[in-house]
Amino acid sequence: MAVQHVPENLPERIQHFIGGEFTDSIDGDTFGVLDPVSNENYLEAAAGKQGDIDRAVVAARAAFDEGPWPRMLSRERARVLNRIADIVESRDERLAELETFDSGLPITQALGQARRAAENFRFFADLIVAQSDDTYKVPGKQVNYVNRKPKGVAGLITPWNTPFMLESWKLAPALASGCTVVLKPAEFTPLSASLWPEIFREAGVPDGVFNLVNGIGEEAGDALVKHEDVQLISFTGESATGKLIFANAAPTLKGLSMELGGKSPAVVFADADLDAAIDSTVFGVFSLNGERCTAGSRILVERAIYDEFVARYVQRAENIEVGNPHDPATEVGALVHPEHYAKVTEYIEIGKTEAKLAAGGGRPAGLESGNYVAPTVFVDVPPSARIFQEEIFGPVVAITPFDTDEEALRLANDVRYGLAAYVWTADLERAHNFGQGIDAGMVWLNSHNVRDLRTPFGGVKASGLGHEGGYRSLDFYSDQQAMHISLAPVHTPKFGVGEEDRG
């Protein structure tokens, strides 16, 4: 039985942060927030609705139209972003403790996510100072240049799997670009988001630039998406929710960036470094409790090594340490919420009717309460199976054999998603050609998910719309205004004058 660790000095309730002030909802409504080990509510959070979103957008709009933030030099905003990073780094252990308590992530992984959040701010602080834009010159006639301007009020809707880090992934480029923001964090995990207001205030972010409204997606999130004075929405979450956002944003013609679901393949050829491939594919689906969009949750293995791969993979899965998220030895903690736990366990039961269960498949021994799922491995999974086709978002993997490169590529692409893919082979020509043939926004060759922050992040098909990362993030939060300057008299046809005056 895992003993729950309760952090000290938890707030009595979580409020919104609007225009530089903590505030309750207009109607006083709240919702309960539970921890995934006890599944008991530990506090109440303000439940935002249309009126609260309206207040937040008004504050953000005023800060954009009248405040200093959009008008600061890039270097000035970069200094503030670096101060944010310093504060986050100085509080990483507290951040990780709260994140683990709220989400069930293993503490060592939550600590890594907190440090990555600081790095996101440092990266975009550097990028806005180094950024350059195009200039074109027609000698003696014209100079053309790009004037980059922040778009306005950005609505940021974030998920619950690595909440603080993914909030930073949106906040950093939005603020770096000069936008003001309204953040709507996931209702399952509002605790770490409640730390942003004091971090930003201490770093010198002006009031109204950052606004936070808690609430459920169907109320607060929906109101943010539909608001006519929000210029763009960045959303990370399920593909089904992404479809609703796409439709609801259409009447106001918002800019959209949506990173949605995934069912990413990891393709292991017979010539691969098998030790490295097993290390990577085990980590790739079971880290972060399997609650990651880029998880390699479909492993396709060439038949010549299939039996050996499966035997070794199953042994590793059975040895994964499942337990108290706050224990540094834990590798898989508790799933975020009973609703999600029910979804994952339902898929496991479906999988038992579709394929061979080789490991896991239920609750780990000694963990009678909490949202714990043993790392689960299905083998000989047919491509028609739901556990092959549908995103489970938990510590569950489907392993399928293949005989030829052509079959492997067909299997890799035979799902509605296209976020990430992983290819393991010693053949350099095959690695490039096969990887380029996969319908995915991101492909890793002989590696797990290690990403340079300058590269694009995003998917194709049902996995998303648009890309963020590096300059693409700044492009999303900025308008690029083309300025044209004449250097000499311009010949212009003269309409509306007589024939003798046209010259």
N, C-alpha and C positions, 0 to 999 in steps of 0.2 A: 504494500500500500504506500503510494507516494504521499509524503507529508507536504502540505501546501505551504509555500513561503509567501507571506504577505508583506509587501514593502511598508516601511514606516512612512508616516506623514502623507498618507493618501488624502486627496481633497475630499471634502464632504459631498460636493457635487461639482459637475463640470458645466461651465457657462459658455455662452458665446463670447466672442471678442469683436466688438464693432466700433469703429471710429476711435480706437484707443481705450475703450472701456469694456470691462467684463459686465455681462448683462444676461438676465434670464430671458426666456422667450416672452413675447408679448402676451400670449395667453397663459403663461405660467406652466405650460405642459412640459413633462419630462418623460424620459424612457430609462429603463433599467439597463445597467451594464454588468455583465457577469464575467468571472474568470473561468477559463476552460478546465481547470483542475477540479474545483469544487462545484462548478456550474451553478453557483449562487451569485445573486446580484451583490456587488460590493459598493456601488454608488449609483446616483441618478445623474443623468445628463440632460441639459436643456434640449427640448425637441423643437427644432426650428421648422417654420412653415413659411408661407408666402410673405407674410408681413416682416418676418425676421430677415429673409433674403432681401426684401426691398430696402430695409434699413442698411444692410451691409453694402448693397450695391450703391446706394446714395452716398455712403461714406467713402467708398472706393472711387466713385466718380468725382466727388469733390476733391479728393486727394490727387486725382489725376489732372483735373482741369485747373486747380488753383494751387496745389502744393508744389514743393520743390523737387520731389523725387524724379518725375520724368525729365526735368530740366537740368539735373545734375550732370556734370561731366562724367564720362565713363569711369575715370580714375576715382572719382569721389564715391560712386556707387560700389566700385570694386573694394574700396577700403571698408565699407559697411559689410559687404559680403564676407570679407576675410575675418572681420570681427565676429560675425555669426559663426563661422567655422571654428574660430578659437573657443567660443563659448560652448559649442556642441562638443568639441573634443574634450574640454575640461570637465564635462558632465556625462561622458560616455557611459560610465558604469551605472549611474542613476537612470539614464535613458534606457539602457539595456535591461535593467531590473524591471522598470515599468513596462517595457515592451514585452518582456517574457511573461510577466504576470498577466497582462491583458490579452496576449495573442497565443500563448503556449509555445512560442519558439524556444528552442534550446538557448540557454544564456550565452554560450560561446558564439553562436551564430547571430544572436541579437546584438552582441557587442560589435561584431564585424559590421553589421548594418548601420549601427550608430556612427562608426568611424567613416563608413562610406558616405553617410549624409554630410559630414563635415567636408569630405573631399569633393562632393558635388558643388558646394558653395565656393570652394577654392578654385575649382576648375573654371566655373563660369565667371568668377572674378577676373581670372587671367584672360579668359577669352574675350571679354568685352573691351579690355585694354588693348589686346593684340589685334582685334578685328579690323579689317579693312574692307572697303567697298570698291566697286568697279568705277573707273573713269575712262572715258573714250574721247579722243581728240581728233577732229578733222582739221589738219593744219590750216590756219588762216581763215577758218570758217566757223567752227563750232567746238565747244567743249560740252560733254555730257557726263554727268556723275550721278551716283545714287545717294540719296539722303535717307538714312534709316531713321524711322520714327516708331516709338512704342505704340501698339495698337489701341490700348485702352484698358478696360476692366477685364481681367481674365478670371474665368470660373474654373476652379481646379477640383476635380472629384476623384478621390483616391481610394484604393482598396485596403483590405484588412490583412493581407498576408505579410508584408513587411512595411507597415504603415509609415513610420517616421522616415525611413530612407526614401520611400516612394513619394512622400510629400516633398522632401527636399529636392527630388529629381524634377519636380514641376516648379516649386517655389523659386529655386535658384535661377533658372533661366528667365522666368517671368519677371522677377525683380531686377535681375541684371539688365534686362531689356528696357526697363523703365515703366513697365506696366504696374498697375495696382491690382490686388487680387482679393477674391473671396474663395476661401478653402472650405470644402465640405468633406470632412473625413468620413471613413466608413463607420457606420453605427456600431459595428461589433467591437471596434478598437479605437475609442476616442481618447484614451488616456494620454498617450505620448504626444498627441497633437495639441493637448492643452498646455504643453510646455512652450510652444512656439511664441505666444505673445510676449512673455517675459524675456525670452532670448532675443527677439527682435527689438523690443524696447531698450534693452541693455546695449544692443549693438548700435542703436541710433536710427532705426527705421522710423520715419515720421508716422504719426497717428493717421489712420485711414488707409495707409498703403497696404497693410495686411489686415484682413478681416476673416474671422472664423465663425462658421455657423454649423452646429451639430444638428443631426436629425437623420431620419430615414430617407432613402433614395426617392421613394415615391412622393415625398412631400418636399423636403428641402432641396434635394437634388433636382427634382423635376422643375421646381420654381426657378432655380438657378439657370437651368438649360433654356427655359422659355423666356427669361427676362430680356426685354428689348434693349436694355442698356448694358448688357454684357456682350463684349465683342467676340470673345472666343472661349471655347470649352476644351480643356484637356482632361481626358477621362481614361482611367485604367480599370478594367473590370471584365465582366462576362460579355460574351458576344451578343447574347439576347438583350442585355441592357444597352449595349452599344447601338443596336438597331433602333430601340426606342429613342435614344438620344439623337440619333441621326434624323429621325422623323420629327422630333419635337424642336430641334434647332433650325429646321428648314424655314419656317415662316419668318424668322429674323435673320436669316442668311449669315449665321455665325461661322467663324473659322472653327474647324474641328480637328483634333488630334486624338485618335482613339487606339489604345493598345489593348487588345481584347484577348480572347482565349487561345489556347494552344493544345496540340496533341503531337508533340514534336518527335520525330524519329531519330534514333541513334543506330546507324548502320555499321555493322562490324564485319569486315571481310576476313577471309581466312589468313591473309598475310599480315594482319594487324598485330601490333604489340599487345598481346592478350592481357598481360598484367595491367598495363596502363588503361586499356579499354574497360576492363572490369572495374578498376578503381574509379574511373570517370563515370561510367554508367550507373554504378551503385550510388555515388555521390549525387549524380545528376537528377535522380528521381526521388531520393530519400532525404536530401538536405532540405532545410526549411519545412520539414514535415511533409514534403511532397506538395506543399501549397505554393507552387511557383509556376508562372505562365510558361517559362522556357524549359520546364522539366522534360527530359528525354524519356517520356512515359511509354513509348513504343520502341522496343529494341529488336532490330532485324539482324539476324545472325546467319552468316553463310553456313550451309549445311555441313561442310567438312569439319567445322569446329563447334557445331551447335551443341552436341552432347556435353563436351568438355566445358563450354561456356556456361551452359545451364547449371551443371553440377557445381561449378565454382561460384556462380552468381547466387544460387540458392543458399549455399553455405554462408556466404557473406551476409546475405539478408537476414538469415536466422540469428546471426551474431550481433546484429545492430542493437545498441543499447537504447531501450525505450524507457522513459521514466520522467521523473520530476523535471520540468523545464529549467529550474534554477540550479540543478546539479551539473557542474562542469563536465561530468562524464556522459551526460545524456546526449545522444545523437538524434533521436526523434522524440519530440515532446508530445503535447496534447493538441489535437485539432482545435481550431479557434472557437467553435460554437456548437452547441447540440444540433442545430439545424444542419450545419455542414457535416458533422459527424454522421448524422442519419443519411445524408446523401452519399457519402463515401461508403458506408457499410451496405447501403442498398446496392451500389455498383458491385461490391464484392460478392454479394449474394447472386446478382445477375451473372457475374463472371464464372461462378461455380457451375452454372448451367451451360456455359459456352466453351469452356476450355479446362485445362488441367491445373488445379491449384497445387503449387509446388512449395509454397512457404506462406506463413501468416494466415490471413483469412478471418481474423477475429480479434478479440481483445487479448492483449498480452497477459500472461499469468502474473498474479500479484497486483494488478492494477484494476480493481473492481469498480472504481468510480472514475469520473473524468473522461474526456474525449480522446481516449487512447486507442490507436489502431496498430496492430503489429504490421511491420513491413511485409507487404503481400506481393507474391510473385505468381503470375499465371504464365504457363508455357503452352506451346503448340496452339497459339491463339489464331483463329482464322480471321482474315481481314474483314469479314462480314460481322464479326462480334461487336457488340456495343462497347465493350471495354477496349476494343481496338479503335473504334471510331469516335467515341465521345470523351470529352474532357472530364476527368474524375477529380483532379486537383487534390490529391492525397497521396499517401505512401503506397501506391499501387502501380505495378508495372506489368505490361503485356509483352511477352517474348515470342517471336515468330521466325521460323526458318525461311531461307530463300536459297535458290540454286544458281541463279545467274544475275549479272549486273542489271539486265533489263527488268527482271522480276523485282529486284530490290528497289529500283527507281519507281516502278509502278506501285509497289506497296508503300513506299515513302510518301508518294503524292496522293494516295488513295484515301484522303480524308478532307473534310471541309476547311481545315485549318492550315495555316502556313506561317507560323511565327519563327521557329528555330529548327535547326537540324544539326546532327553531329555525324561525322564520317570518320571511320577508323580503317586505314589502309596504309601499307608501306609504298604503294605504287603512286608516285607523284602525279603522273598523267591522269590516272583514274580519279585521284582525289579531287583535282581541279574540275575535270569534266563532269564527274558524277555530282559533285557539290553544286556546280552551276546549273545542273539539270533539276535540282530539287526546287519545288515551289515553296520557298521560305524566305522571309526577310533577312534572316541571319543564319549563316552556316559556320560551324567550327570544324576544322580538319585536325584530327588527332589531338583534341583538346576538349575540356568541358567549358562551361560558360564563363570565360574570362574575357572581359570586353574593355577595349580602349574607349574612354569617354568621348573621344573625337569622332567615333564612328556612328553611323545611323542605327537607331533602335526602332524596330517596327516590323509589322508582318504584312502578309498578303492574304487574299481570300477572306475567310471569316475571322482572321486574326488581327485585323486592324485597318486603320485609315490614316495615312500620313506617317511621317517618321520624326523622331526627336533624337537628340544627341548632337553634341558639337554645334557647328554653325546652323544645322537644321533646326535646333531648338530656338536659336535667336531669330532665324527666319520666320518661325511660326509666331513668335510674340512681337514681331516688328512688321511695319509696313515699309516697303522699299519704294521710295518716291524718286522717279526719274526727273532730274533737273537738266534743262537744255539751255545753253548760253551761246548766243551768237557773237562771233568775233569780228564780223564784217556785215555790211548791209546785205539784207536778204532780199532776193527777187521774189516778189509776191504778185501773182496775177491780180489785176485790178478789176474787180467786179463792180458793176453799177456806175461806170463812167462812160462817157461817150467814146466813139471810135477814135477821135482825134487826140484824146487824152491818155490813151492806153500806152503809148510809147513802145 
